[in-house]
Amino acid sequence: MRQFSSSKTFLAAAGRRSHSSAVNSAGLVTSLLKSRSVVRFSGPDTLKFLQGLLTNDVRRFGEPLHERTATIPTPNMPAVSEPPMYAALLTPQGRFLYDFFLYRPAKEAEKLDPTGSGPGPGSTDSTELFADVDASALDELLGTLKRYRLRSKVEIENVGEDFQCWQRFGGDISEKSSEVEEPGAAGLGWGSGVDLAGISASHGSDGGCQWFKDPRLDCLGLRGIFPTNTTPPLVEADKETNEENYLEWRIENGVAEGSSEIPKGEAIPLEFNLVGLNAISFDKGCYVGQELVARTHHRGVIRKRLVPLKFVNNDGKEVEQRVSPGSQVINASSGKKIGSVTTTIGCRGLGLLRLDDALKGSGPLAVEGQNNVKVEAFRPKWWPREWVPEHQEQSAVA
């Protein structure tokens, strides 16, 4: 579980405005994600190995690329690139262990050679994937993967010293649909248009690294892996910000990330909304922990979910640094426990709560043992209608 102090970076100038308003007014900002590291998978059995472990269908990385990610080919940018994928590794009992952002790097033969006159050298047959993973659990994750490897022909390397993970978020990107992207986004690997070669080259870095739309939700912005000690393309010097601001942005959107926010060995993936975050395929077949996930999904009713929280006093004013992860949330009128806080930063947090009590207004919520700290729970805008308690009741009756 994770707790941070309140951010004191560019948002300090926002005064008493909400964090979302402050980030929106600042436009797109970028954070280096020091909480994440990078692992490289290579070898002929890479896709088969990961397919049997992870919750999502990684066979997509072995299929022909799609034109929706097309750009003009340049020496540092491929003609077409595959969007990243979000996935998780579970225990055999179906509990969360680690999350992965998987990237298929561009191959030399898919780009132009340095002269720009023809395809680059090399073959398109090799298989290589990069994974953006939780840095705090890196050693344990590598040990787990190597235990599962057995005789599979796949190399698993820690390349965290060579690459870094970045996130670009804020502005009004959360209000845009997938059809209306930020200017020049075609060259970022996720736009619907085709840009000029010069613009395309400016959107990638050496080695073919580039920005992609976050595979979980549009409102989370852009994500990418880039070489260490380099600034990603299209990042303005005055628009870099502390990673804590990205954490606040995620919290307000109700999204947890990593083993320190999604309790390792305990969390049920569907309660932490991994289906809505595009981390689970129900068509791929068997993987570690699949049975519980499939059974929970087909039962159709999830009574507890991760929701964004705000902590206030009895006068409705926000209170900071008063709540810690693990605190119990109760119905202030009846004293009934309805869940617990999992992550906090300042006056915001995430909590795993019973939906009937958290979102239906059955009574005010409070932190157990702190009579002057009330809890406000919110339904994120991106939630599908069927997750709302009223709809679940109707489905159960039907």
N, C-alpha and C positions, 0 to 999 in steps of 0.2 A: 504494500500500500504506500501511497506517495503523498507527501506533504511539502509544500513550498511556501516561502514567504511571498508577500505581495510584490509584484514587479514594480521597479522604479525607473524604467527606461523611458522611451519617448511618450509613453502613455501618461506619464506624470503631468504633462501639460494639459491633459484632458479634464482636469479638475474633477467634478462630481458626475461627469457624464458616465454612462455605462461603458464597459470595456468594448462591447461590440460597436457602439457609436464612435469611440475613439479610434479603433482600428479602421473602421469604414472611412472616417474622415482623413486618415493618414494614407489611404490608398493601399496598394499591394506592398506588403513588407516581407522580408525574408529572414529566416532564422536558420542558423547552423544547429543541427540536432546532435548535441554532444551526448545525449542519452542513447543514441543509436550507433551501431557498428555495422561492418559489412563482412559477409562471408561469400566466398566464391565456390560454386559447384562446377566441376568439369569432368568430362569422360563420357563414353558411349552409353552408360546406364543412368545418366543424370536424371532424365525425365521419368524413367521407370522407377527409380529409387524414390524420388519425391512424390510421384503419383500414389505410391502405396503408403505414404506417411501423412501427407497434408490434406486438409479439408477441402481444398479447391482443386479444380481439374487442370493440372499443369501440362496436359497434352497439348493445350493450345499453343504452347511455345514451339511445338514441333510441326505445326500446321502452316500452310502458306500464309504470308502476311496479307493484311487487308488494307485496302486503299484509304480507309478512313484516317490513317496516320501518315498519309503521303506528304513528302516534302521534295523540293528540288535536290537531287543528289549533289553533294560537294565532297571535297576530300575529308571533311570531318563529320558529315551528316549522311546517313543512308537515304535512299530513295523512299523506302518504307520502313517503319519501325513498329514493333509490337508493344502495345501498352503494358504497364506493369500489372501485377496481380497481388491481391491481399489474401493471405491464407493463415492457417494456424496448425500447430502440432498439438495433439491431445494425448492424454494418458489412455491406456487401454480401457479405462472406465468412462471415457468420454469427457474428462475434465481438461480445462485449458492448461497448456504448458507455456508455449511461446508463439508469438506472431511473426509473420514474415511479409515483407514487401519484395516480391520477386521481379527481377528485371532480366530481360534477354538483351545483352549488349550487341551493338551492331558489329557485324563481321566485316573484315577489310574488303572482301569481294563485293559487299553490298554498297560500298561507298566508291567515290572516284579516287584514282591515284593522285599523288601530289601535284601532277601537272594538270589535273582536271580533264584529261583527254580520254580516259577509259576506266574500266573497273579496277579497283585496287587489287593487290596481290592476295593470294590465299584462297582457301576453299570455303564453301558455305556448308560443308558437311559436319563440322565440329559442333559439339554441344557445350554451351557454357551459360550459366545463370549466376547472377549476383543476388544476394539477399540482404536487405536492410533489416537488422534484428536489434533486440534490446541489448545494449552494451553491458548492463548490470548482470545479465544472465549469460553472457557470451561463453565463458569457459564451460559452464554446465551444459549449455545448448550443444556446443561442439562435441562434448563427451557423449551426450545422448545420441546425436546423429551418427557418430562413429560406431556406437554399439549396434545401431540398426543396420549399418552398412554391410556387415558380414562379408560376402564375396562379391558384392556389386562393384562394377568397374566405374567408380566415381571418386574423384578427389574432392576433399572438403578442406578449404583453407581459410584462415583468418586473414583478411586483407584490410583490416580496419586502419592500419597505418598508411595505406595507400589511397584509400577512398573515404569520403565523408558524406553524410546524409543531410539534405537541405529541404526546407519547406517554404513555399511562397503562399501567402494567405492574406485575407483582409480585403479592403475595398468593398466594391459591390459584387464581387465574384459570386458570393453566396446567393445572390438574387438572380443570377443568369442561368438560363437553361443550357443544355449541352449544345444547342443550336446557335447560341449567341455568346461568343467567346471574346476574350480581351483582344485588342488589336494586335495583329501579328502572331496570333496563337497557332496558325497553321505550321509555322516553323518549330513550334515547341513539341510537336509530335502528337497533338491532339486536336488541332483545328480542322475545320471541314474544307478550307480552301487550299490553294497552292500559292506559295510566295515566290519571290524572285530568288535566284541562287545566292546572291550576296546577303539577303536577309536571312535565308535559310542557314548559311554558314555562321552568321552571328548568333544564332540561337543554340548552337551546339558547342561543345568544347573538344579539345583534342581527345581522341579515343572514342568519339561518338556519343559521349554522355550528353544528356539533354533533359529538359523539363518535361514532365508528363502530368496530365490531370490525375489527382489523387484517386486511386482505384476504389476508395471507399465511398466518398460522397463529393459532389460538386462543390459544396459549401466549404470544404476543407482546403481547396485551392490546388496548388501544384506541388509535386514532389520529385526529387531526383537524387541520384548518386553522382558525385563529381570527384575528380582527383583532389587529394589533400593539398592544402596550401595554395589553392586557387579559388578565385571568386567565380561562382557560376555565372553564365551569360545572363544579360538583361537585369542584373542586380545593381541598383543605384547605391552609391556609397552611403547616402543618408537614409536608406530604407532598410538597413540591417537592424535587427532587434533581438533582444534576449529570448532564449527559448521559452522562458516562463510565459511570455505573451502568446506563444503558440499553444502552450498548455491551457491558458485561459480561454483561448479561442475554441479549442476542442471541448473544454468543459461546458462552455455555453451551448455547444452543439450536441452535448450528451455523448461524447465519444471517448472511450478509454483506449490506451495504447500501451503495449508492453506488459511484461510479467509483474512489474511493480504496481500497476494499476488494475490489472485483471488477475486476481489472486491465483497464483500458480498451484496446480493440483487440486483446486477447490472450485473454481468458477465453471458454471455450466454455460457453454458458448451461446446458447439462444437467449439466456437471461442477460448476457452482456451484448446482445443485439448484433452478433456477428453475421447473422443472415442478412440483415438490413445493410450491413457494411460490405456486402459482396465477398465474404470470406469463405462461404460454404457452398459447395455444389451437391445437389441431391440426385444428380444423374451420373456421377463419375464411377460409382461402384465402391468397392471396399477400401477403407483406410483405417488407420489406428483410431479407435474410439468411435467408429461410425455408428454402432448399434444404438447407443444412448441418444446421439444427435438425431438420428432418423426417427426413433420412437417418440422423442419429445416433440419433434416437428409435426409428425403426423397426428399426434394427439390434439394439436391445434390450439391449445390454451396455455399461454405462458403467464403465470400469475404474478411473477416478480420480474422486474426489468431494471436496468441501469438508467437513471434519470438525472438530469442536471439539477443542482440545488443552489439556493441562496440562503445565507444565514443573516437574520435580522434580530433586533432586540424587540422589546414589548411595544416600542413606539414605531416599529417598522423601519428603523434606520439600520443600514448594513453594519455588521460587526466583523472585524477581521481577527485572525489568529486566535479564535476562541474554540474552534472545533478541530479535532484531530481524526485521522482515519481510524476506523474501528468503533467510533462513537455510535451508540444506538439511537435510532430515530423512533419516537413514540407518538401516539395520538395524545395530545396534551389533555384532552377531556377525559379519556378512559384509561390512559396509562398503557394501552396496548402497544406492544412492540411491532413495528411494521417493516423494519429493515435496518440497514447500517450504512454509514458513510464509508466510502472506499478511497476517495482522493479529495484533498483540499488544497486551495491556494487563496489566500486572502479571505474574502467573504463568499467565495464560490466553492462548489464541490460537486462530486458525483456520489450517488448513493444507490444501492440495490434495495428497492422498496416494493412492497406489495402495491400493485396498481390500483386496486379497489380503494385503498386507504389514501394513497398518495395523490391521485388525480381526480377523484370523484367528489372532493370537498366534504368528506364525511366528518371532518373535524380538524382543528388546527394541529400542526405538527411541531414537535419540539425535540431538542437534544436531551436525552435522558441525563439527569443529574445537573442540568443547567436550566433552571426555570426561566432565566431571562434571555435564552437563545432560542428563537423560533426558526423553523425550517420551511422554506417555500420550495415546492417541487414543480417542475415544468415539463410539459410534453414538447420535445424538439419538433421543429417544423417539418423535418424530413421523415418523421415516422409515418408509416402507412396506416390507413384508417383501421385495418383489422387488428392493430395492436391496442386500440383504445378499449378500455373495459366494457363500455356499452356494447360495442360490436362483438366482443368475445362472448358476452352473455347471450346475445342473439344467436351466434353460431352454435353455442353449446345446446340451446333449446332446440334449434333446428336439427 
